[in-house]
């Protein structure tokens, strides 16, 4: 694999060469060393759920046709898949639990480092959850919202759906999910149920297994929805902010600290303390003081709320260290490569873990606790300031590249911008332009990066092709990272790549909102848990039109999907009724039944289905065809 095939980002290509010079192994080197990869595993036909195995089913039919216990290829593939969905749901919902418990601590006066930053959002959430706010102070409301939210982790009545799923979706969609037994009643119970039913000797009906996985995916949606909304309550609901992206945001004359992972509880306090300790960094010899930047979804969180620049996304996280000017990488949970500690040892970078369930051998651990958050943040920043003096100036290689990015398009921010066009009926301009064809449909980009795809190429290629076809583009997570650091979250990108209809709409809304030009080509909606923001907008449109989500000309795309969380997200998108593109080969092709069920049969059950397509131009065309089919169904 040539350097030019690893990432489309020029600055990152240069740093890959620097890593080779410094004898630093990166993710792409490890990918090459792993070739050839196990063909059985790539098709989902390797079962390791018990110690009679591992069992391998020959996809060509020349070897065993069932596992030692008698499980068929269909059952093995389905079991593997839904365990990924459950793991993804567990990751996002654990994030949400942490946020909800912190909100409860705030409501009980036990978390002095935090406060309610968006009181109106809290009141709106309380109303949605049918919590009366009459004659109650804001902290009491916070406590009741937290307790009501935590019921979604503990409810034993299987007939009562999770509040956060039931209350945030159109009634037609909720009824469909309940009817097909895809609606969860308890996040934890649903995840545990997947593990139980996939234990040796349990569920052996592939269709039943798949439907259980879709329920786990809906548990993932539930955890994401509550996490996003409660984070807005605690840290503020994002509004558009102009910032920078790409590895050029690292500063040679500053103490550089990267916050990385997915949980904003610590990164928010690190940002607060950095302001207070800036003079100390200057006294230590750094003229520009402290420079905070983001990586992955923690980066997206502080980017859209605080305007903190985004250095990079998942696959190139090691390259932030290879710049030779990163003093500390502060990590919380999820999508953190264990390799960063080894890479950090080749430079002066402190790798600082903060969560009790996410440590890295050799890294410095600073335990994070909501009750002592400020003290932890101060300790972290002091470690970074101390590391500044240990720099090897001969190893500094900061790419001469950073691009403008406009981020912060929460659902509320989008509605606010539309209200500048029509104050009485903010959704009307959007719906009218979908009906008249200026906007053909909407695509939500989500997911990760994978070494199976040239980094960022899937997002950028498909975004450009759909934009010229007048499709409105939304993005979260590492997809948002890819599109921001490659220049597509700018007004200039709108003028260059948008079709005439889309350009006219983005320009009209942008100018009405006071931007002196169009909205950016891609609307940055936040971290991967913030995919729920797009569903908030879609639900508002569906409710206004009196239709289901599956009727809307909306598609989802994960061009470089890799993680269990991405599998869960894509699966709940299908459960909600959206055609959903996957740009990496899913590990299900060993079962014709599972493949056909997810790409065809689910269309009759939920209205959604998977589009598996690795050719990026073909993927864009297939998504556009799906949009046209939805438009035809609506008679537009």
Secondary structure, 3 states (H helix, E strand, C coil): CCHHHCECCHHHHHHHHHHHHCCCCCHHHHHHHCCCCCHHHHCCCEECCCCCCCEECCCCCCCCCECCCCCEHHHHHHHHHHHHHHHHHHHHHHHHHHHHHHHHHHHCCCCCCCCCCCHHHHHHHHHHCCCCCCCCCHHHHHHHHHHHHHHHHCCCCCCCCCHHHHCCCCHHHHHHHHHCCCCCCCHHHHHHHHHHHCCCCCCCCHHHHHHHHHHHHHHHHHHHHHHHHHHHHHHCCCCCEEEEECHHHCCCCCEEEEEEECCHHHHHHHHHHHHHCHHHHHHCCCCCCEEEEEEHHHHHHHHHHHCCCEEECHHHHHHHHHCCCCCEEEECCCCCCCHHHHHHHCCCCEEEECECCECCCCCEECCCCHHHHHHHHHHHHHHHHHHHCCCCHHHCCCCCCCEEEEECCCHHHHHHHHHCCCCCCHHHHHHHHHHCCCCCEEEEECCCCCCCCCECHHHHHHHHHHHCCCEEEEEEHHHHHHHHHCCCCCHHHHHHHCCHHHHHHHHHHHHHCCCCCCCCCEEEEECHHHHHHHHHHHHHHHHHHCCCHHHCCEEEEECCCCCHHHHHHHHHHHHCCCEEEECCCCCCCCCHHHHHHHHHHHHHHCCCEEEECCCHHHHHHHHHHHHHHHHHHHCC
